Amino acid sequence: MGLDFTKTALILLDIRMAQQDGIETLREIRNMEERKDIPVIMLTGVENKDIVVESAKLGVCDYLLKPFSSTELLKRIQRVLGQEETEEDYEMNSAMSKEELEKILDQAVQDVTERTAGVRLHQGNHSPGEDLCTVQITFDKGFHTSLTLCADTGLLYRMASNSFHEESVSPEDLEEFSKEYFNVLCGRIAVSMFRVTQVPAHFSPPTFYRGRYEPEGREIQFMLTYSDEYSGGVQIIHHVPCSDEDESISVEA
């Protein structure tokens, strides 16, 4: 690329550039061991959902829609560089209501699942059984919450089979699909959260577990339960840091 990153603290990257688009440039930066952790603010003149999701997957710290003022740009830079401590540690409840977040999660789960895996989910009371898998992420910037997906293994196999267009899916492929699916889902959720709160929410890479996993030091604020046409169960769970009073929700196995 011919760029000197030796003393680079932050990268401002435009989606549209003359010779190479911003997403491709960002991929190259993330593949450079000595430069992959440099924070990036993406600048764009078009509010494109797919671009924002892909940017989130590549670890973009913030998005700025053109036209913007120099004051707003400076504010975002200070936030990313940790110079505005009051804006680094948002509590989810103060940024949006529980009902707003539930609506965002519900729409994202149903849309992304049908688009990526060809499976329609419907809200209900059919919890996952004993043979299940868990995928979990933690928001490590913007909010101090986490999202967990618990799903029947059979349902995940059907989703992976539809996505790969293959009848047989190996356990390794199932894990890879599950992490990628949840990555896309959480990217979609982060975009929707940003539209409501104007707080960029960066999340950790998804972690896959066989069986049920519950993060330590966290309690359930709410969960959404779904099933498909074959009665496969799935839950999306929003965890928050444990409070002094134990108001956590018990999860049905």
C-alpha angles and dihedrals in degrees: 000000000000094000125138110224096169096115099018115139098172140007124217106201127188119212092220118051133159102253106013132021120242096247093057090046090050091051090054092049092050090051092057108092096209094045106034095099097053107121115245131203112198119217119202139167093201127062097223115169095205092051092050092049091049090048090052091052089054092052103256110176098208144355126222121195118214133272097048135156126246087242092057092046091051090048092053092047091051090049094051093046091051096248094126103059094175091063096047098071112049121171110223093226091057093048099049139351123263089244092054092050092047089053092050092049094045095051093044094049094050097042098044094043093052094042098046102031106020092237124130115214125199127196114249145121100277103121121196115271130231095284099070144129131220131212119189139185133180125211101234096178130040099010136031099225137100139213125220129191118201115183140166109263090230092056092050090050090053091049093048092047091052092046095048093038089229130123094214123052123184122224088249091053090047091056092047092048093047093053094045092046092051091045091057091043093052091046089056090048092049091052092051091046090052092054090056101038105022085224115126109230114202117188136198122253111278117266120212125214133181106229127004121328126188118190115239120244093023137100132202116262093181142330135209119214125205141173135194129222090279092054093252109159130222133174130197109202128194112208126194130186112282115266127214090259115060104235096149123142118238115236118227112232 
